[in-house]
Structure formats: C-alpha cells, structure tokens
Amino acid sequence: MKRELVKVQFYDPDIGYENLWASQLSKGRYRIESIPFFIYGVSRGDIVIASTDNEGRLKFHKVIERSTNRTLRARSDRLVKNSRRRKKIITDLEKLGSDVEELRSRLLAINVPSKVDLQQVVDYLTRDAKISWEYGNPASLNKE
C-alpha cells in the first residue's frame, strides 16, 4: 500500500523556505521522502515532527530519528549549458548507488545511502565530474 505524500515546510533564515515531500507515519510524525536542495541538516528518510499552522501548512519542528542517508549537492552553470554532460553525471552517480534529483538543470540534490561509499561519490564529483559540490547534511556523516 502506497502512502499519500504531503509537503512539510522547512525554514532557514539564511535560505528561506523549502517544501519537502514526506509520508505521514502517525499524528505529527513524518518520514522525509525527497532530497533537500537548500535546507541543511535533513536527509531523505529522516523522521521529523511537524504540525499544521494557521494557514494549513505542515511546519517542520525537529528531526527525531536520523536515517543513515547522506545529502550532497552539486551546482554548476555548465550543467545548464550541456545537457549531455548533466545526464552523464546523473547516470554515473546512480551507477555509484546514489539517487539524484534535479532542479532547473543547474542544481543536483544527491542522496548517498549508507551502503554506498561516500568517498567514492565525493571523488567522482571532485575529480571526474569536476563540479562544485557541498555536504547538505554533515550531521548524518557522524552517525555511529
């Protein structure tokens, strides 16, 4: 049985708002199902607490259980100009075991499951793809 997805709104004063898809687990508890493009400290699979505001939006409060997923982001104007290169990078990342979501052909949100060698993905982005990237969820790197 497939769960209906809802949007949970995250806010960071330096970044603004980002809505992430989530599945409801119980009242007030949601599992993040999409990869964050902008918000830090959250990864796909994390369990969060959220509640409905006066306008009916689900607002994020806190992470209560971390997944073992790691979030990376890659950004380049060259991705927009060269769709073949962008598609190759996405395919290569998927072959390494990562999931990738794309925003406006310029930004890639990359989910690296715990079973995937993070260093291999980082090396690929740095040396082979020669693309600027960052950690979107450094907290998940310290998981035991």
C-alpha positions in Angstrom: 0.0 0.0 0.0 1.5 3.3 -1.1 1.2 6.2 1.3 0.0 9.6 0.2 2.8 12.2 0.3 2.4 15.6 1.9 4.6 18.6 1.9 6.4 19.6 5.0 7.7 23.2 5.1 11.2 23.9 6.4 12.6 27.4 7.1 16.1 28.7 7.5 16.6 32.5 8.0 19.6 32.4 5.6 18.0 30.3 2.9 14.2 30.8 3.2 11.6 28.2 2.8 11.8 24.7 1.2 9.0 22.2 1.0 9.9 18.5 1.1 7.7 15.6 0.3 7.0 13.3 3.3 4.8 10.4 4.3 2.9 10.5 7.5 3.8 7.8 9.9 1.5 8.8 12.8 0.0 12.1 14.1 2.7 14.7 13.9 5.4 12.2 12.7 6.6 12.2 9.0 9.4 10.5 7.0 11.1 12.7 4.5 10.8 11.2 1.0 12.6 13.8 -1.1 16.2 15.0 -1.2 16.7 18.6 0.2 18.0 21.1 -2.3 18.6 24.0 0.1 17.8 23.2 3.7 20.7 21.8 5.8 20.7 19.1 8.4 18.0 16.9 6.9 18.2 13.8 4.6 15.8 11.6 2.8 14.4 9.0 5.3 14.8 11.2 8.4 11.8 11.1 10.7 10.6 14.6 11.7 7.9 16.2 13.8 5.7 18.7 12.0 2.4 20.4 12.8 -0.2 22.3 10.9 0.0 26.1 11.1 -3.0 28.6 10.9 -2.8 28.5 7.1 -2.9 24.7 7.0 0.8 24.2 6.1 2.8 21.5 7.8 5.7 23.2 9.5 8.8 21.3 10.5 9.8 21.3 14.2 12.7 18.9 14.6 14.3 15.7 13.5 13.6 12.9 15.9 15.3 10.0 14.1 18.0 10.2 11.5 18.2 7.9 8.6 21.7 6.7 7.5 21.4 8.7 4.3 23.9 11.5 3.5 22.9 14.5 1.4 25.3 16.2 -1.1 24.5 19.0 -3.5 26.3 19.8 -6.8 25.8 23.1 -8.6 27.1 24.4 -11.9 26.0 26.8 -14.7 27.8 24.3 -17.0 25.1 21.8 -16.2 22.5 24.1 -17.8 24.6 24.6 -21.0 25.5 21.0 -21.5 22.5 18.6 -21.0 24.5 15.6 -22.2 27.1 16.2 -19.5 24.4 16.7 -16.9 22.7 13.5 -17.9 26.1 11.6 -17.8 26.8 12.9 -14.3 23.4 11.8 -13.0 23.8 8.4 -14.6 27.3 8.0 -13.2 26.1 9.0 -9.7 23.2 6.5 -10.0 25.7 3.8 -11.0 27.6 4.5 -7.8 24.4 3.8 -5.9 23.2 7.4 -5.2 19.8 8.8 -6.0 19.7 12.2 -7.7 17.0 14.9 -8.0 17.5 17.8 -10.4 16.4 21.5 -10.1 16.3 23.8 -13.1 19.1 21.8 -14.7 21.6 23.6 -12.5 21.4 22.0 -9.1 21.6 18.4 -8.2 20.5 17.0 -4.9 22.2 13.7 -4.2 21.2 11.1 -1.7 24.0 8.8 -0.7 22.7 5.7 1.2 24.9 4.3 4.0 25.7 1.2 1.9 27.3 3.5 -0.7 31.0 4.5 -0.3 30.7 8.3 0.3 34.3 8.9 -0.6 33.8 7.3 -4.0 31.0 9.7 -4.7 33.0 12.7 -3.4 36.0 11.6 -5.5 33.8 11.3 -8.6 32.3 14.8 -8.2 35.6 16.4 -7.5 38.0 14.6 -9.9 35.9 13.1 -12.7 32.9 15.4 -12.9 34.9 18.5 -11.8 31.8 20.0 -10.4 31.3 22.2 -7.3 29.6 20.4 -4.5 28.8 20.6 -0.8 27.5 18.5 2.1 23.8 19.2 2.7 23.7 17.2 5.9 27.0 17.0 7.7 25.3 15.7 10.9 24.5 12.4 9.1 28.2 11.9 8.5 28.8 11.4 12.2 26.3 8.6 12.7 27.6 5.6 14.5 
